[in-house]
């Protein structure tokens, strides 16, 4: 018979194999939405992603990408596979963690001690291994963890770091009496250092590790000793978070500024002096440990050094940034900008323990920390970060209701009964903490993993019963993400929790600390606003990891419950293992269809389709995240349309990004920006207020930019106490003179639009201030002189269009700015934006664009993935209507057929753009299809509105409004085709729910 050790290893690797196979079979083949496209691109070429970066992940991703052997289409799969393997190794370590803890319970040897030489019986071995398999597989198939396992994000590797340090600490606990046992602590320190280069969540495991150390090294632990252990371990976390990560680079930066500015030394001299001094201090520390023969001091010094060695992966950030790569976010190329990068200063901060509440009014603004830049042979202060001061009475402890953003204020009121202009009470403040931040943003996510999930719509709740439900909208009832676990994982985990608390209180405290610190403690630290752009369940993977330990130990609790019914130890172990395996079995059966991304290409196809909409050497303005990161992937990894320059509007508010846009990138020449750095450096022209001058009726854009470049007094207005001034704009009306002969000669105006060419573009900016990004757009319009095509992505917020819509031409998935005025444009906003370039659109939509998998009903598209197909439908309907306006029914029908062929309702459910097809369908003789659309969408809206109106509709107001807009569109379309019956039904439904 095999020994326990060999069986433990064998079953552990079997569980690892099951997890690995699951993740590889459900792996996304391309770059999925959000940060994945950015991380894959930055891994492939070792570029600099958004702060604070993830250098350990990027370095490993780069190694994995080399296995593509030049086939760039395989890079995304390989980097995604890095997450898959990280996840399956996490499951492996979790299995061994559970079996180590379960062995203590089964052998009735609770606490901290060496039990390696204790050999369980076969029945006991089966029970221990069954507990490990059930707990590890339950975590493997949990919703949030599985989601992270099949895409190139840092959270899978972060979970691996957490699992590794807990496993290593338990390995040390079994070897603590050996002379060289401290090597395990040094290895843990190294893994913690490496984990800093992945994600900081891993650091929250340190207090739990501290208690393992305390209980193992102390013969008679006391409550006082436990409190001291908690305080000291928390101090260690704080020292790493504040002392090592940003603290050491900050100190190095202070040395650099001091020695360069005070002694006139060359740049980087202060950094070298700091490093020499720092290395000297480390040497002194080791010397003292040997001199005093202090094992503890020596171990602390070794651990500190190995944390630094792991943390040194961050050196890749300034090294790569200094080479000015194509993706170089924040440009952290020297020690000072590197500190800003590490501190994530671009994102601002949130009050944590003490700060203002939402309606606090600032009484003063003080200069905060300076931001230095190199100028000549010294560092000069570019700006002081502003720090707002508030009345003490407007501040409160643990401020949760702190944001004065109008959208946040609106959403605060969904959770707490607050009044405008009235200071919230501490009770209301804590109510928001418990109801929203803990309840909605932690316990809801936790229950998704171990109870069930209602669906994939944002704000979806917990599913306690079965998938079936009376009166549910199809969007919820038929969602593959509607997973019912019947709370079995939760029940088993609670059994395991109570069993461990009763039998092994010390280890239960360790697991409990891990759960609390990686769960509820993060809630308090993050201080989340009342609405997020997407679900944030991935943040709490550490808590679901800890609870999975208890799910495994729940098998032992079941065995104890069956002790009298099943006398045989081996039979009882077999029965409870089989019963326990039902839990991960249900989880994998329920979760497979919504976690299977193996045929999903939507994100990368959407990026390629946008790029292929553009003329050669184009400039395209985009939003961030989902609008941009897939484009970066397509260009950087697959080399698609590298002649196009992607300009991210939110980044154009920063000086470092404008500097990058003024450099060449692959086949793209520098952007035509006339402003010098002095005109757009941070703190300069961040926004230009509207200061009306009645003598200026309109503004010539070229002259305006010349005045901006000259920092002209003609544009300056005073603010504050009058000692400071800003540049402004004196009229909301802008114009740009056009050399029509030169433009006509360029051939950029289609033949059918030549009569729309204007000698002067005129538009009105409907804003009270122009941000720096808008200033850049004006500069490009003034400087480019139509040499390069300029576009807005069709998904850009219309508020960023600056009133240029009369000069938009829709070429595909982007609007091109041309000096040709759209005769159909309605300034009141009643019509569509952009003159449809019919032939270009037809060529793009019918021949060039890829729609892989959008016709497959077996592929799950969640809420994020359904947004881009909705845009496709909008463009198909625009093209079909344009062809009909030209009298080309034949091609209009082809376009309509194509739209429903590549995106049928069974795969991509009808959305709010589909009613636009109805008049066109009737015009080409497809009345039956038009009727089917109206009936289907009206029925769905009726069921959805009835459901949402009785199920906390405040949380789902976006869905509520979307269905109302759909009914409005259906009613108008039905009236347009003369179907009064359907129009009346849709409008009556709209009226019924509109008041609510």
N, C-alpha and C positions, 0 to 999 in steps of 0.2 A: 504494500500500500504506500502511496506517495506520502511524504511528510506534509505537515500543515504549510510549511514555508513554500514548498514547490507548488502545492495546490493554490495557495494564495496568489502566487505569481501567475500561474496558468490562468486562473479564472479572471484575474485582473486584466491580463492581456486579451482575453476573450471579450470582456466588456469593452475594452479599448477598440477591438476590431469591429464590434457591432456599432459603436458610436462613429468610428471612422467611415465605415461603409455607408451608414445613414447620411452623414454629412456630405460625403463625396457624391452620393446619388442625388441629393437635393441641392447641390451647390449651384450658385448663380454662375452662368458661363461668361458673363461680361461684368462691367462695372455698374453696380446698382446705384440707386439714387442716394442723395445726401453726400457724405464725405468720401464714399468709396472710390469714386472716379479720381478725386484728388489724391488719395492715398496710393492708389495703384500707379498713377502717373509719377508721383514723387518717389515711390519705391523703385520704379523701373529706371529712373535717371538720377536718383538721389537728389531730388529737388527740395525746396524748403516749403512745407505746407503751413497751414494756419497755426498760430500760437496755441499751446506751447510746443507744438510739434510732437513727434513720436519717433525719435531716431532709432531706438532699438527695433521697433516694428519695421521701419524703412530699411534698415540694414539687412534684416532677415528677409524682408520682401524682395530686396534686390537679389539676394542669393537664390531665392525660389524662382525669380523671373529669368535667371540665367538658364534654367532648365528648359526654357522655350526654344533654345538653340536657333534663335533668329526668327522664329514664327511669332510675330507680334500678336496675332490673334489668340495665342495661348497664354500670354502674360497675365491677363485678368484671371483666368482660371487658376493659374499657379499661385498668384497672390491671394486669391480667395481661399485656395487650399491651405495656405498658411494658417488662416483662421480656423479652418476645419480641423487641422492637426493640432493646433493649440487647444481647441475645444475637446478633442478626444483625449489628449494628454491630461487635461483638467479632469475629465471623467475618470481616467486611470488613477490619478492621485487621490481623487475623492473616494474611489473604491478602497484604496489602501488605508486612507484615513478612517473610514467607517470600520473596516475590519480590525484596525488597531484598537479603536475604542470598544468595538463589540467584543473583542477577545477578553478585555478586562471584565466586562459584564458577565459573559458566559462562564468564565472561570472564577467568578466571584472574587476578583482581585481589583477592586476599584482604586482610583487614585493614580499617583505617579510612581512608577517603578519599572525595573527591567523584567519583562515577562517573555523574553525571547526564547528561553530554554523550556518554557512550559508548553507541552504538546497536548492539544485538545484531542478528545476522542473523535471518531469519525462523525458521530451525530453532532457533536459540538462544532466540528469543522464545517459541516454542511450548513449549520445554522449561521455561523459567522460569515461564511462566504455568501450565503443567501441574502443576509442583511446588506453586505457590501454591494451585491449586484442590484438589488432592488433600489437602494438609495442612489447609487451612481447612475443607473439607467433612468430613474425618475428625473434626475437633474438633466441628463442628456436630452430628454424629450420635453423638457419644460419650455414654455413658449418663448420667453425672452432669451434664454441661453441658445436655443436652437436658431432663433432669428440671427443672433450674432455670429453663429458658427458657419454660416454659408455666405458671408460677404467679407470684403476687405476692410474691416473696421478694427479698432484697437481693443474692443471690449472682450473679445475671446482671449486674446493674449494676456490681458489684464487679469482675467479669471484664472488663467494658467499660473500666473505669478502668485496669486493668492493661494491657490491650491498647493503649489510647490512649497511655499514657506511654511504653511501649516503642516504639511507632510514631513518636511525636514525637521521641524520642531518636535514632532512626535517621534521621529527617528532619533533625535538627540536625547529625548526623554528616556528612551530605552537604553541609551549608552552613556548617560550622564556620569556614571561612576568610573568610566574609562579615563585613562590619563590624557588621551588626545581627543576627548569628546568635544572640546571647544571648537574644533575644526568645523563641526556642523553649524555652530553659531556664525562662524566667519563665512561659511557658504551661504547661510541665510542672508547675511548682510550683503553679499555680492548679488544675490537674486533681487533683494530689495533695491539695490542700486540700479540694476538693469531695468527693474519695473518702473523706475522713475522715467525712463525713456519710452515707456508704453503708456501708462496712465497712473495717476496718483492714488486711485482707489485702494491699491494693494497696501498702502501704508497703514490703513485703518485696521489691519490684522495685527499690528504690533502689540496693542494692549492685551489681546488674547494670548499672544506668544509670551508676553511678560508674566502672565499668571502661570503658564506651564513651567516657566523657569523658576518662579517663586515657589510653587508647590513642590517641585522636584528638589530644590536646594534647601528647603526648610523642613525640618522634622516636625515642628508643631506650628503650623500656620495659624495666624490670628486675624481677626477682622482689621485691626490696626495695620498689620503687615499687608493685608490685601488692599487697603486704601492707599498705603504708600506705594505699592506696586502699580496701582492704577494711575496715580499721579505721576510717578517716574516714567512709566511707559507712554503716558500722554505727552510728557515733556519731550521724550525722544521723538515722538511723531512731530511735535511742534518744531523741534530743532532741525529735523530733516526738511519739513515743509517750508519753514521760514529762514532757518539758519544755513542749511547746505544749498538747497535748490536756488533760491534767488539771493540768499545772503552772501555766499562766497563771491559770485560774480559782481554783486553790488559793491562789496568791499574792494574787489579788484578794480572796479570802475572808479571808485573814490581815489584809490592810489594813482590811477592813470591820470585823472584830471589834476590832482595835486602836483605830481612831479612834472607834468608837461607845462602846466600854467605857472607854477611857482619857480621851477628851476630851468625852464626852457629846454628840457630834454626832448629827444625825438619821440614821435608817436610810438606807443606800445612799450616804452621804457618803464612806465609805472606798472604795467602789467607784469613785466619780467621781474621787477623788484618785489612785487607782491608774491609771485610764484616762488622766488628764492626764499623769501621770508617764511612763507607757508610751509615749504618743504623742510626748512630748518626747524620749525615748530614741531612738525611730525617726527623728525629725527630726534628732537629733544624728548618728545613723549615716549618714544620707544626706548630711549636711553634710560629714562627714569624707570620704566617698567622693568628693565633688566637690573638696574642698580638696586631697586627696592625688592626685586624678586617677586613682583606683584603679577600673579596670573590674571587677575581681573583687569588691571590696567592694560596689560599686554593684549588681552582679548578685545577690550574696548578699542584700543588703537588699531588693531588688525581689522576689526569690523568697520571702523571709520574709514580706513584706507580702502577696504574692498567695496564699501558703498560708493566711494569716490571713483573707483575703477569702473564700477557698473555705470555710474552717472556720467563717466567720461564719453559715453556714446553721444552725448549732447555736443561734443566738439565738432561733430559733423555739421551742425547747423551753421556756426560762423564760418567754418572752412568752405562749405559749399556756397554760402551766401556771398563770400568774397569774390567768387568767380562769376557773379551776376547771372545765375541761371534763369531760364524762362519763367519758372514759377519760383518766386522769391518773396514770400509774404513777410512784410515788415522789414525786409532787407536787414537782418540782424548780423551785419558783417563785422562789427567791432564790439568790444566788451560792453559799451554803454547801450547800444541798440539791442544787444543780446539780452541784457537785463530786462529791458522793456518787453522783449519777446517772451521771456520766461514768466514774467508777472502778468501776462495777458492784459496789458494796460489798455489796449485798444477796445476792450469789451466793457470798460468801466468796472464798478464794483457795486455790491449791495450791502446795506447795513446788516450787521450780524447780531451783536449783543446790545448795542445802544445806537439810536439814530433817529432821524426825523420820521414822522408819520406822513401819510399821503397828502394832506392839505397844509403842511408846514410851508411857510413862506421864508425864503432866505432873506437875511438882514444884511449880509455882507458877503463879499467874495475875496478870499485871500489867495496869495500865491502859494502853491504847494511845492512839491519837489521840482527842481529844474530839469529840463531836457537839454542835454548838451549835443552839439554837433561840431564837427571839425571845420575850422575856418582859418586859413593860413597855416600857421604853425602852432595854433592853440585850440583849445576847446572853448566855445562860447555858448551862452545860454540861448537856445532857440526859442524857448517859451517856458513859462511856469505853469504847471498843471493847476487849473483853478480848483479851489476848495471852497465850497459854499458853507456859510455859517448860519446857524438857526438859533432861535430863542430856546433856552433850556425847556420852557414849557411846551414847545412843539416836538420835543424828543421823548422817546419812551424806551423802556427796556425791551429787549427781544422784538424789535419792530418787524411785524409781518405785513402790515398794511402800509407800505412805504412808498409805492410808486404813484406819481401824479399823471402818468400817461392816461389820456382819456379812455383808450381801449381797456387798460387795466382797471380803471375806476368803474367802468361799466361791468366788468367781470367780477370785481370784488363784490358787487351788490348781489350777485347770484348766490353768494355763500354767506354773506354777513349783512345784517340790516344796518347799513351806514348811511349817513346823510351828507350831502355836499356842504362843505364849509363847517362841518361839525367834527371836532377832534374825536377819533375813535377811542373807545374805552379799552382798558387792558383785557376786559372780558371779550370784546369783539375781536381784538387782536389775537388772543389765544384761540378763540372760536375758529378763526381762519386757519390757524396753525393745525388744529385738530381735524377740522372738517375737510379742508382742501389739501393742505400740504401733506399731512399724515394720512388722512382718510382716502382722498381721491388720488393723490400722487404717490402714495406708497402702498397702503393696504389693498387698494384696487389692483395695482400691478402685481402685488404678491399673490392675490387670489386668482388672477389670470393664470398664473403658473400652476397652482395646486388645487383650484376649485373648478374653474371654467371661465370662458370669455364669451361675451355676447356677440361680438363681431369685430370687423376691422375698422369701422367708422370711429374717428377720433372721439374720445370721451366714452367709448363703449364700456358698459359695466360688467359686473360679474355674473356668470351663468351658474346658478346653484343647482338647477335640475337638468332635464334632458334638453336636447337640441330643439325638440318640438315646442311650439308655442302658438296659442290662438291669437289671431289678429296681428301677427307680426308682418311688417313690410317685407317684400321679397329681398330687398337689399340686406336685411338682417337675417331673415329666416334661411336664405339660400347661401349665405356667405360661408365659404370653407373655413374662415377664421372663427366661426361659431362653434366652439369646442366645449363639450360637456365631459368633465371628469368625475361628476357626481360627488365632488369634495373628498373622494377617496384618498388622494395624496395628502390632503390636509389632515384628515382623520388619522391616517397612519403616522404622519409626522407628529401629531399631538400625543399619540400613544407613545411614540419613541421619546418625546420630550419628557413626559411624566415618568416614564420608566427610568430614564437616565438620571433625572433629578432625584428620584427615590433611591437609586442604587449607586450612583457615582456623582455626587454633588459637585465635586471639584471640576471634573471634566465637563459636566453640564454647564457650569459657570463659564468655562472657556468657550464652549460652542455658543452659549447665550450672548456673551460679549461680542463674538464675531458677528452674530445675527444683528444685534442692536447697533453696533458701530458701523456696519456696512449697510444698514437700513435706516432706522429712525434718526441716527446721528447725522447722516448725510442730508436728510430732510431739513434738519435744523440749520446745517451749514450752508446748503444751497439757497435757502430762502426764496423758493421759486415764485415767480409772478403768477397771477391767476389765469393765465392762458399761455400756451406754448405752441410753436409752429408744428410740432409733432409730438407723439407720445415719447416719454422719457424713461420707459421701463428698464432700458439697458443699464441705467445708472445703479440699479439695485441688484445686480447679478450676485454680489457677494452675500446678500441676505438670503436669496433663494438657494445659494450654495450651502450656507450654514443649515438651513432648514432641511435640505436633502440628507444631511447627516442624521437628523432625527427620523426622517422617513425610513432610512435603513435600519436604525435602531428600533423602529416600530415593529419590525419583523420579530425581534426578540420579545417585545411586549406581547405579540400574538402568541408566541410559543409559550409564554408563561400562562396566558389565558387558557390555552388548550392542554395544559400540563395534566389535568385530571382526566380529560376526555381521551387523550392519546398518550398512553403510557410509554411507548417506545420512543427513546430519544431521537433515533435516526428517522423514524417515521414522522415524528412531530416536526422535525426540522425540514423534512421534505414537503410536508403539507403546508407549513407556514411560508416556505419559500415560494411554492407554487401560488399560494394565495397572494403573497406580496407581489409577485411578478405580474399579477393582473393589473396592478396600478400603472407601471410603465407601459404595459401592453395597451391599456385604454388610451394612455397619453400619446403613444406613437400612432395608434390607429386614428385618433381624432386629429392629431396635428400634422400628419403627413401632407395632406392636400394643400394646406395653407403655408407650409414651410418648403414645399417643393418648388424651387426656382429653376430647375434644370433646363427649361426651354424658354426662359424669359430673356428677351433681347430689347425690351421696350426702351430702356434708358439710353443705351448706346445708339440705337436706331434713331431716337428723337434728336440726339446730338448731331449725328451724321446728316439727318434730313435738314436740320437748321443750317449746317455749314454748306450743304449742297444747294441751299436756296440762294446763296450769295454769289454775286459776280466776282471775278478774279480780283485779288488784292484788296478785299473789302475790309471795312471796319464795322464791327457789330457790337452794340451796347446791350449788355445782358444784366439780369438780376444775379444775385449770388446763389450759392448752394446748388439746387437741382437744375437751375438754368445754366450754370457755368461749369460745374465739376465734370459732367459727362463730356462737355466740349473739350476740356483740358485733357481728359483721357483720350478722346478720339485723335486729337492733334499730337500729343506727346508720345503716346504708345503706338497707335496704329498709323500715325503720319497722315491723317486725313486733313486735307485743305490747310496746310501750314502757311499758305499765302494769306489766310484770313487772320486779322488781329482781333481777338476777343477782349473787349474792354468792360470790366465789371463796374457797374455804376456806383455801388457802395464803396468800392476801393478807390474810385476816382476822387473821393473826398480826402485822400491821404497824399502826402508829398512823395513818399517812397514809391507808390504805385505809378504816379504820373512820371516820375523819373524813369521807371521801367518802360512805360509806354513810349518814351522818347528814345528808346534803344531798339535796334533791329532784333527781330525774332524769327529765326528760320528764313522763310521766303518773304516775310512781311517787313517792309521798311518801317522806320520810326514813324509814329503818328505825327501828323502835321499840327503840332502845338507850338504856338509862338511864345507863350509865357516862359520866362526863366524861373529857376527854382526860387528866387527871391520873391516872386509874385504868388507862389502857391505853397511855400513851405508852411509846415503846420503852425497854426496861429495867425497866418496871414491869408486874408480873403477866404476864410472858412465859410463865410456866408456874406452876401451883399444885400443889405436891406433895401426895400423900395422906399425911396424918398422923393415924393412927387415934386416935379418942377414944372409948373404950368406953361413955362415958355418952351419946354421941350415936348413936342407932340409925339415924336417917335425917335428911335435910336438906330443909327447905322451900326450894324454889328462890327464891321471892320474898324470904324472910328472908336467905338466903345472899347474894343480890345486894345487898341493903341493907348487909350487913356488908362486902362487898367495896367498895362505894362509900364506906363510912366508914373503910376501911382498918383495920378493927376488930382490936384486940389478941386477940380471941377466936379469930381465924383465923391469927395470926402464929406462925411457927416460926423458930428460929434455924438458921443454916447457916454453914459455914466455921469461922471462929474465934469465932463467936458474936456478932460485932459487927454483923452484918447479919441481916435477917429477911425472910422471904417469907410471903405469904398462902398458906394451905393449905386443904384440905377434909377434915373429920374423919371422914366416912363415905362409902362408895362408893354408898350407897343414897340416891336423891333422890326427892322427890315434889312434885307440884303440885296444890293444891286446885282443884277445878272447881266453878263455879257452874252446876250442871246446868240449872237453869231458864233462865238467861240464854243458855246455849249452845243449848239446844233452841229457844229463840225466834229465834236467829240463822238457823236452818235449814241449818247447815253439816253436820249429820249426816244421811246418807241415811235415808229412811223405813225401809228394811229393817235398819238398824243402831241404831235408837233404844234398843233394849234393851241395847246394848253400851256406851252412854254411862256413864262412870264418874265418881263424885264426887271421885276422887283418882287422878291418874296416878302410878304408881310404877315406877321403873326403877333399874337398877344400872349404874354406870359401871365397866367392867372395866379401868381404867387406873391406873397408879401416879402419874400427873400429868395435870392438865388444862391444855392449851395455851390460848393467848389466843383462838384461833378457837372452841374449845369453850366458853369463858367467854361469848363473844358469843352463841352459840346459846342457852345457858342464859338470858342476859339477855333475848333476844328472846322466849323462851317465857314468862318471868316478866312482861315488860312489854307484850307484844302483846295479851294477853287475848282471843285468838282473833279480833281485828278483821281481820287480814290472813291469808290462807292461807300456810302455811309448808311448803316441800317440800325434799326431797333429790333430786337427780338420781339415777336408778337406777344410774348408773355410778360414783357416789362409793364410795370404799373403805369397807367396812362398819365399819372401826375408827373412822371419824369419825361413825358414827351415835349414839355415846354410849349404847348400850343402849336406844334409843327404839323399836326395831323392833316391840314389841307394839302400838304406836299408829300404825303405818304403814298408809296406805291407798293401793293402787296405782291411780292414775288414768289412766295412760298410760305415759309414759317417766319418770315421777317418783313418789316416795312422798310423800303428804301426811301431815303429823302432825295427828292428831285425838284428842280426849279420849274415844275409843271403843276399847276393847281388843279385839284380834283373837282370837276364841276358838280359832282354829286355829293360833296361833303356838306353835312349839315352841322353848322357850328353849335346848334342847340343840343347836339348829341343824340338826335333821333335816328341816325343811320349808322351804317358800318364805316369803319375807318380804313382808309387806304384804297386807292384806285386799283382795281384788279387787273394785273398784267396777264391777260387771258392766255396767251400762247406760252409765256414763261410758266405760269401756274399749271397749265395742262401738262407741259413737259415734265415738270417736277413731280406733281402728284401722280400722274399716270405712268411715268416711265422711270424716274430717278429714285423716288423715295422708297425706303424699305419699311415694311409693316410686319416683320417676322413675328409670328405667334399671336397676333391680335385677333385672328379668326379661330383660335383654338379654345373651345370652352373648357378644356381640361387644365388650362393654365390659370393659376390664381393671380389676379391683378388687384392689389389692395388699393386703398384710397389714393395714395400718392401716385401709383402707377396708372390710375384712370384719368389723371389730369391731362396728360399729353394726348391720349387718343381723343379726348374732348376737343382739343385744339385742332386736331386733324379734321374732325367732323365740321368744325366751323369753316375751315379752309375749303373743304369739298363743297359745302353748300354755297360759299361765296363764288367759287368757280362755276358751279352749275347755274346759279342765277345770272352770272355774267354772260355765260354762253346763251342762255335763254333770251337775255336782253338783246343779243346779237342775232337772234333768230336761228341759232344752231341747236335744234332740238336733239339731233342725233348724238352729237358729242356730249350734250348735257345729260342725256340718258346714260351714256357710257360712264360719265363721272359719278352719277348717282348709283349706278350698279356697282361700280368699283368701291364706293364708300361703304356700301352694305355688304360687299363681298369680303373686304379686308377687315371690317369691324362689325360683324353681325351682333345682334342683340344678345344672343346666347353666350357670346364670349365677352363682349364689352357692352354692358347694359346701356340702353338708351339714356342719354344725358340731356342737360338743358339746352344743348345746341341742336338736338335732333328735330325739334319742331320747325326749324328753319328750312328743313327739306320738304315740308308738306306741300306748299304751293308749287315747288318745282316738280315734285313727283306727280301731282295732278296734271301739270302742264305737259308732261311727257307720257301721259296715259297710265300712270301707276296709282290709280285711285285706291285700289285695294290695299296697297302697301301704306298709303297715307292714312287710310282709315285704321289700319292695324296699329300704326304708330300712335295715333290719337287715343284710341281705346286703351292700348297697353299703358301709355304714360298717364292717362287720366286715372285709370284704375290704381296704378302704383302710387300716384300722388294722394289719392283718396285714402288708401290704407296707411300710408306713411304719416300723413297729417293727423289722422285719427289717433295713431299710435303716439306720435311725438307730443300731441296736445295733452296727453294724459300721463306721459312718462318724463317728467322733469324737462319740459321743452326748453327751458332756459339754457341747458347744457348743449342742446342740439339746435340752437337758433340758426346756425349756418345751413343745416340740412332743411330746416323748416322754411327758410327763405328761398332756398334753391327749388324746393317743390312748388312754392308759390310762384316763383318766376317761370317755372315750367308750365304751370296752368295758364299763366298770363300769355305765354307764347303760343300754347295750344289754342287758346280762345281766339287770339288774333289770327292765327293761321287758318283756323276753321272758318272764321268770318270772311277771310280773304278768298277762300274757295267756295263760299256760299253754303257751308254746312252749318246751318244755324242751330241745329239740335245739339251737335257736339260742342259748338261754341258756347251755347247757353249752359250746358252741364259744366264745362271747365270754369266759366266765369262765376257761376253760382258757388262752386266749390271754393274758388279764390276768395269771394266775398265772405263766405262762411268762416274761413280761418284767418283772413287778413287782419281783422280787428284784434285777434289774439296775439 
